[in-house]
Amino acid sequence: MEIIVRPGDITRERADAVVNAANSGLLGGGGVDGAIHRAGGPEILAACRALRAGELPDGLPAGQAVATTAGRLPARWVIHTVGPVHSAREDRSATLASCYRESLREAARVGARSVAFPAISAGVYGWPMDDAARIAVQTVRACEAELAGAIDEVVFVPFGAEAEQAFRRWAGTA
């Protein structure tokens, strides 16, 4: 599995699956979530509403992942995952790692060969960027053996100089 750091706008990333740092309601929001919903169009929202009306009536729990259409994005699927809010009093690292692991598993389940990730929980959820990048890269690397032959490429799409530097440092491309 090749790991690439390519800063930019995740809504323009040409990958089979783009990961959305969603909220548990799955109906759009701010940051990456809002950008993906706006760029992907109403098809994504309709798919999320169908999930809420069916298998996820209470929303998507933190650390889990689910796939929908990508609508108008240059991807085939959006993998929605809910990251944890950072806490100085409680270690939620396992939940953040689960976001990456379960997103990769969901991508493999739907047949995606390439997956693009934002920095989950590192925006409004307050996770320190360097630690978010460490958890992301280490978790993806830990999944390589399990997903060998299923996922060819993982692209981290950091937004901003601090995020890019952190992801490059942990990916070994600094």
C-alpha positions in Angstrom: 0.0 0.0 0.0 1.6 3.3 -1.1 1.2 6.2 1.3 1.2 9.7 -0.4 0.9 13.1 1.1 -0.8 15.5 -1.4 -2.0 18.8 0.2 -5.0 20.5 -1.2 -8.7 20.3 -1.4 -10.1 16.8 -0.7 -13.2 17.5 -2.7 -11.0 17.6 -5.9 -9.0 14.5 -5.1 -9.2 11.8 -7.7 -9.4 8.6 -5.6 -11.9 5.8 -5.7 -13.0 6.8 -2.2 -12.8 10.0 -0.3 -13.1 10.0 3.5 -15.5 12.5 5.1 -14.8 13.6 8.7 -18.5 13.6 9.4 -20.6 14.3 12.4 -22.7 11.4 13.8 -25.9 12.9 12.2 -24.4 12.4 8.7 -26.4 15.3 7.4 -23.6 17.7 6.7 -21.9 20.3 8.8 -18.8 22.5 8.8 -15.2 21.9 7.7 -14.5 18.9 5.6 -18.0 17.5 6.1 -19.7 20.7 4.8 -17.2 20.9 1.9 -17.9 17.3 0.8 -21.6 17.7 1.0 -21.5 21.0 -1.0 -19.2 19.7 -3.7 -20.8 16.3 -3.9 -24.3 17.7 -4.2 -27.7 16.4 -3.1 -27.0 12.7 -3.9 -24.7 12.4 -0.8 -27.3 14.0 1.5 -30.0 11.7 0.1 -27.8 8.6 0.7 -27.1 9.8 4.2 -30.8 10.4 4.9 -31.5 6.9 3.7 -28.9 5.5 6.1 -30.5 7.4 9.0 -34.0 6.2 8.0 -32.7 2.6 7.9 -29.7 1.0 9.4 -28.4 4.1 11.4 -31.5 5.7 13.0 -29.3 7.0 15.9 -26.5 8.2 13.6 -23.0 6.9 13.1 -21.0 6.1 16.2 -17.5 7.6 16.6 -14.8 5.4 15.2 -17.1 3.6 12.7 -17.4 4.1 8.9 -20.0 3.8 6.3 -20.0 4.3 2.5 -22.3 6.3 0.2 -22.2 7.6 -3.3 -19.8 10.4 -4.0 -22.4 12.3 -6.0 -20.6 14.9 -8.1 -17.2 14.4 -6.5 -14.4 13.0 -8.7 -14.5 9.8 -6.6 -16.9 6.8 -6.6 -17.6 6.7 -2.9 -17.6 8.8 0.2 -16.6 6.9 3.3 -18.1 8.8 6.3 -16.4 8.4 9.7 -17.0 10.3 12.9 -13.8 11.3 14.8 -13.6 11.9 18.5 -13.5 15.3 20.0 -10.0 15.8 21.6 -9.9 15.7 25.3 -7.0 16.5 27.6 -8.6 14.4 30.4 -9.5 11.2 28.4 -7.3 9.3 25.9 -9.5 8.9 22.8 -6.6 7.9 20.5 -8.1 4.4 20.0 -11.3 5.9 18.6 -9.3 8.1 16.2 -7.3 5.1 15.1 -10.5 3.2 14.6 -11.7 5.9 12.1 -8.8 5.2 9.8 -8.9 1.4 10.2 -12.7 1.2 9.7 -12.6 3.6 6.8 -10.0 1.4 5.1 -12.0 -1.7 5.8 -15.2 -0.1 4.4 -13.3 1.1 1.3 -12.0 -2.4 0.7 -15.5 -3.8 1.2 -16.9 -1.6 -1.6 -14.0 -2.3 -3.9 -12.1 1.0 -3.6 -8.4 0.7 -4.6 -7.4 4.2 -3.6 -8.5 6.2 -0.6 -8.1 9.9 0.3 -8.1 11.0 3.9 -8.4 14.4 5.6 -6.9 15.0 9.0 -9.8 13.5 11.0 -10.6 15.3 14.3 -7.8 17.9 13.7 -10.1 20.7 12.8 -13.0 21.9 15.0 -12.7 18.7 17.1 -9.4 20.1 18.4 -7.0 17.2 18.0 -3.4 18.5 18.0 -2.2 18.2 14.3 1.1 16.4 15.0 -0.6 13.7 17.1 -3.5 13.4 14.6 -1.0 12.8 11.8 1.0 10.3 13.9 -2.2 8.3 14.6 -3.3 8.5 11.0 -0.1 7.3 9.4 0.7 4.6 12.1 -2.8 3.2 11.8 -2.7 3.0 8.0 0.6 1.3 8.2 -0.7 -1.2 10.8 -3.5 -2.1 8.3 -1.2 -2.8 5.4 -1.0 -6.6 6.0 -4.7 -7.0 6.6 -5.6 -5.1 3.4 -2.7 -6.3 1.2 -4.1 -6.6 -2.4 -7.3 -4.7 -1.6 -6.1 -1.1 -1.2 -3.2 0.1 -3.4 -2.9 3.8 -2.4 -3.7 5.9 0.6 -3.5 9.7 0.1 -3.4 12.1 3.0 -4.8 15.4 1.9 -3.7 17.9 4.6 -5.0 21.4 4.5 -2.5 24.1 5.4 1.2 24.2 6.0 1.1 22.9 9.6 -0.9 19.8 8.6 1.2 19.2 5.5 4.4 19.3 7.6 3.0 16.9 10.2 1.8 14.4 7.7 5.0 14.5 5.7 7.1 14.0 8.9 5.1 10.9 10.0 4.9 9.5 6.5 8.6 9.9 6.1 8.3 12.3 3.1 9.5 15.4 4.8 
